Amino acid sequence: MRNVAVIGGGLTGLTCAYRLIQKGFAVDVFELQDALGGLCRSFSFHNEKIPYSPHQFFRQDLYLLGLINEFSLPIYWGTSVAAIYDGNTNRSFRLTSPTDILNFSILSPIDRLKLGLFAARLRLAKITGEKYNNLSRENAASWLRRETNDTICRNFFEPLLFNKFSIPLAHLSAEWIATRLREELGTGRVWGYIDGGMQSLIDELESRISLHNKIYTSCSVRKIQIERRQVRAIEFVQGKKLEKKKYSAIVSTVPIPQLLSAVDSFPADFQSRMSSIDYSPYIGAVILCSQKLTKYHVSYYVNSDIGGINEFTNFYRRHEKHIIYVFKYLNNSDRLWDKDDISIEAAYRNTLFRAYGQFRIDRMLIVREKYASPVFGINYPQAVPPIVTPIKGLYLAGMFSVYPKERNLDSAVMAGEKAAEIIAKYN
Ligand SMILES: Cc1cc2nc3c(=O)[nH]c(=O)nc-3n(C[C@H](O)[C@H](O)[C@H](O)COP(=O)(O)OP(=O)(O)OC[C@H]3O[C@@H](n4cnc5c(N)ncnc54)[C@H](O)[C@@H]3O)c2cc1C
């Protein structure tokens, strides 16, 4: 039987491992952290599993839904109501339906109408399945300016999307933003969530994989050994011991910068293509309290130091405590990353107290992800990591594989399954 190593125990790695096992391969999974799940892992609080970030999905996430249904996991479908919070005026504006857009007083009546028409065009694009391939070389700022106008861009899209991604619109790919807006606006207000959270799916995958195959946790893969352009083995550290194990195929699902530090013999052109991929770090927070701050599910912030909040229990009411997620993506030069958790906690508290008044926080946890998302800049289409690499037996799969789709759970499952299919074909 051919043996495969899967590096990374996030959703991509576990899906890939599970599908490979179904196809008759022997698989070892290597995960750096002490628990599986990667970006969708959870922590325990009073016998409840609470995700570090909420992880919801849409009805069109067919790869993810296929896997959830295969394990008969119950899905909660709920209504999401979104708002914009403006830090300058300390006001929230509901922004979910066409009527909300018409009442959105940050913009002039004519601009609201223009924005409404643009939203309607995106909804139509979702129905007709319009692709945005013609935008692959354009930046998001120039496209949004063309689709709406200068003031809508300056007063709405730029502050909103900069607050969300910490990257100027002119540096983001129009194709990616268009696809993302089409998906979010075209989907309507119904969002899905696995009852019990993503942890239920991760646990199912773990129990099936570990039945006859090995999962190494707290285990750092240091090197992928390559000889004559073919994979041979991986070197990994578990505890303090450096070990080595041979494999005929290796799937890396770790962020690209971590892959590059484990491989020293990629051909120069491939190395430079992969090195051009940047990542956005993320510093969020999970807040457990007893008080609602708003009646909305998600509030996107403008003119503020955070990207927004997801008042998760306004959407999913089955947790004992009220759960609020603060979200904030950074750019690579953001100094916030160097601040300690105590200062970040204090800053986030102040922002929320300023917006909603003082409230009692039972627990607040700062969540850091150094590689939260690849930056889908204007050059990303030329860089997208391929599943099959120039090194024989080395495959790449992850949220970075699927473009211009949003990097999400669905793309993780899709990439894991595609990699398994390709490996089965070649091995
Ligand atoms: C804040 C946030 C909120 C999100 N919300 C949503 C949402 O609501 N809906 C949605 O669909 N998607 C959401 N996503 C995206 C989703 O989390 C990801 O697309 C998905 O989890 C990616 O899975 P992955 O396995 O590709 O990557 P990861 O989860 O990053 O897995 C990679 C794994 O590799 C491990 N690893 C790294 N280096 C090594 C090494 N040297 N040796 C061994 N292991 C290593 C890491 O520890 C990690 O577990 C969100 C992401 C973030 C950051």
The ligand as a MOL file (V3000), in Angstrom:
LIG
                    3D

  0  0  0     0  0            999 V3000
M  V30 BEGIN CTAB
M  V30 COUNTS 53 58 0 0 0
M  V30 BEGIN ATOM
M  V30 1 C -10.8910 34.7230 11.5810 0
M  V30 2 C -11.3460 33.7910 10.5070 0
M  V30 3 C -12.7060 33.5870 10.3260 0
M  V30 4 C -13.1380 32.7310 9.3200 0
M  V30 5 N -14.4660 32.5480 9.1580 0
M  V30 6 C -14.9110 31.7380 8.1810 0
M  V30 7 C -16.3070 31.5320 8.0020 0
M  V30 8 O -17.1560 32.0490 8.7480 0
M  V30 9 N -16.6930 30.7190 6.9870 0
M  V30 10 C -15.8070 30.1100 6.1530 0
M  V30 11 O -16.2410 29.3810 5.2500 0
M  V30 12 N -14.4710 30.2780 6.3180 0
M  V30 13 C -14.0090 31.0670 7.3010 0
M  V30 14 N -12.6600 31.2420 7.4820 0
M  V30 15 C -11.7320 30.5460 6.5840 0
M  V30 16 C -11.4580 29.1000 7.0430 0
M  V30 17 O -11.0900 29.0920 8.4050 0
M  V30 18 C -10.2970 28.5230 6.2350 0
M  V30 19 O -10.5530 28.6520 4.8670 0
M  V30 20 C -10.0380 27.0410 6.5210 0
M  V30 21 O -10.1360 26.7530 7.8950 0
M  V30 22 C -8.6460 26.7290 6.0050 0
M  V30 23 O -8.2940 25.4190 6.3340 0
M  V30 24 P -6.8590 24.8760 5.9300 0
M  V30 25 O -6.7930 23.4750 6.4110 0
M  V30 26 O -6.6040 25.1190 4.4720 0
M  V30 27 O -5.8170 25.8030 6.6920 0
M  V30 28 P -5.4730 25.8640 8.2400 0
M  V30 29 O -6.6980 25.7830 9.0420 0
M  V30 30 O -4.5830 27.0490 8.3830 0
M  V30 31 O -4.6320 24.5300 8.5040 0
M  V30 32 C -3.2430 24.4390 8.3250 0
M  V30 33 C -2.7100 23.6150 9.4810 0
M  V30 34 O -1.3150 23.3890 9.2850 0
M  V30 35 C -0.6930 23.3970 10.5600 0
M  V30 36 N 0.7490 23.6090 10.3850 0
M  V30 37 C 1.3800 24.7480 10.0260 0
M  V30 38 N 2.7150 24.5460 9.9670 0
M  V30 39 C 2.9380 23.2440 10.2860 0
M  V30 40 C 4.0960 22.4270 10.4020 0
M  V30 41 N 5.3160 22.9080 10.1490 0
M  V30 42 N 3.9540 21.1320 10.7760 0
M  V30 43 C 2.7110 20.6000 11.0110 0
M  V30 44 N 1.5780 21.3360 10.9050 0
M  V30 45 C 1.6790 22.6360 10.5530 0
M  V30 46 C -1.4060 24.5470 11.2780 0
M  V30 47 O -1.2490 24.4650 12.6710 0
M  V30 48 C -2.8570 24.3330 10.8290 0
M  V30 49 O -3.5710 23.5070 11.7180 0
M  V30 50 C -12.1940 32.0830 8.4750 0
M  V30 51 C -10.8320 32.2850 8.6840 0
M  V30 52 C -10.3980 33.1390 9.6790 0
M  V30 53 C -8.9360 33.3560 9.8720 0
M  V30 END ATOM
M  V30 BEGIN BOND
M  V30 1 1 1 2
M  V30 2 1 2 3
M  V30 3 2 2 52
M  V30 4 2 3 4
M  V30 5 1 4 5
M  V30 6 1 4 50
M  V30 7 2 5 6
M  V30 8 1 6 7
M  V30 9 1 6 13
M  V30 10 2 7 8
M  V30 11 1 7 9
M  V30 12 1 9 10
M  V30 13 2 10 11
M  V30 14 1 10 12
M  V30 15 2 12 13
M  V30 16 1 13 14
M  V30 17 1 14 15
M  V30 18 1 14 50
M  V30 19 1 15 16
M  V30 20 1 16 17
M  V30 21 1 16 18
M  V30 22 1 18 19
M  V30 23 1 18 20
M  V30 24 1 20 21
M  V30 25 1 20 22
M  V30 26 1 22 23
M  V30 27 1 23 24
M  V30 28 2 24 25
M  V30 29 1 24 26
M  V30 30 1 24 27
M  V30 31 1 27 28
M  V30 32 2 28 29
M  V30 33 1 28 30
M  V30 34 1 28 31
M  V30 35 1 31 32
M  V30 36 1 32 33
M  V30 37 1 33 34
M  V30 38 1 33 48
M  V30 39 1 34 35
M  V30 40 1 35 36
M  V30 41 1 35 46
M  V30 42 1 36 37
M  V30 43 1 36 45
M  V30 44 2 37 38
M  V30 45 1 38 39
M  V30 46 1 39 40
M  V30 47 2 39 45
M  V30 48 1 40 41
M  V30 49 2 40 42
M  V30 50 1 42 43
M  V30 51 2 43 44
M  V30 52 1 44 45
M  V30 53 1 46 47
M  V30 54 1 46 48
M  V30 55 1 48 49
M  V30 56 2 50 51
M  V30 57 1 51 52
M  V30 58 1 52 53
M  V30 END BOND
M  V30 END CTAB
M  END
